[in-house]
Amino acid sequence: MTAEYTSTVAMSIHAHPDDQEFSIGGTLAKWAQAGCKVISVIITSGDSGSNDPSKDGTYKKELAELREKEQLAANAILGVKQTIFLRCPDGELEPTIQLRKDLTRLIRQFKPDTVFCGDPQAWFHGNEYINHPDHRAAAQAACEAVFPSAGSRLIFADLLEAGYEPHDVSRLYIHGAAGSDAWVDISDTLDVKIKALQQHASQVAVDKVGEWITQWAEEEAKDKGMQYAESFRVMILKKEEIEQID
């Protein structure tokens, strides 16, 4: 299906600064322009994202600060309303109970209709890229926070005592999934996605980003009646949402 649905409140959950821009920047920009309140959750600050031989472990703090600034600049371009950094160690992320609890608290706090995350089962993309373990860990924790933790009253009962009432997410948009079944037309926001990704100058070749993103978006849109698209596997989690589908 083509996904012209737009959420009222959406939460994007990803492991590193720039993950969101590479994967779903066009959709977030489109929804933000339509009035959706977007909350961006970045689990690590990307403090391991350098192979410069002149740097050592003391550079991690400086790099984390730089990458957070880059993410804030990218989110401003996308129209993201709020950015949350959890500052877990980059390259060491695991789908722990504590991470799931932290994400559960945020979902209960902001009450998104839709949550975006990666595919926790995606190990390989083509024959040239092994998916980063942080990506899979972030995706697993996000999926488990969406269900069952966010909506189950007595899971993490101390959150309940702190005033975080259960919240049921209506839709889960999973990018990078082998079984994509929904495509979002990003023809009007491709340039916004590219500009947002270019803010991550410490990680990407700024002059090459437009070429990469345009090519990938064209491939996603092929045979879908669109020029540029992003694809998702969409889980519709609330009964009333299912009844609205033809």
RADA-V655449 format. One line per field, one symbol per residue. ss: DSSP state (H for helix, E for strand, - for the rest). phi: phi as a letter, one per 30 degrees, with the letter a starting at -180 (. if undefined). psi: psi as a letter, one per 40 degrees, with the letter a starting at -180 (. if undefined). A space follows every 10 residues. Layout:
ss=???
phi=???
psi=???
This chain:
ss=-E------EE EEEE----HH HHHHHHHHHH HHH---EEEE EEEE------ --------HH HHHHHHHHHH HHHHHHHH-- -EEEEEEE-- ------HHHH HHHHHHHHHH ---EEEEE-- ---EE---EE --HHHHHHHH HHHHHHHHH- ------HHHH H--------- EEEEE----- -EEEE----H HHHHHHHH-- --------HH HHHHHHHHHH H-------EE EEEEEE--HH HH----
phi=.dccebddbb bcbbdbejed ddcbeddddd ddddjddccc ccdccidcda cdddcbddde dddedddddd ddddddddjd dbcbcdhddd ibdbdddddd dddeeddddc hddbccadcd cdcbcicbbc ddeddddddd ddddddbcdd ccecdhdddd ddjcdebcdd bcccciddce bbbcdcedbe ddeddddddd ddbbdedcee dddddddddd deicibdbbb cbcccccced dddddd
psi=ihgeihidhi hhhidihddd dddedddddd dddeehhhhh hhdiefeefh fheeiadeed dddddddddd ddddddddeh dhhhhefihh eehigidddd ddddddddde fidhhhiahe ehdhhafehh hhdddddddd ddddddhedd ehdehgdddd deegiihhhd ihhhieidfh eihhhfdeed dddddddeef dedihdeedd dddddddddd eheefidhii iihhhhehdd ddeeh.
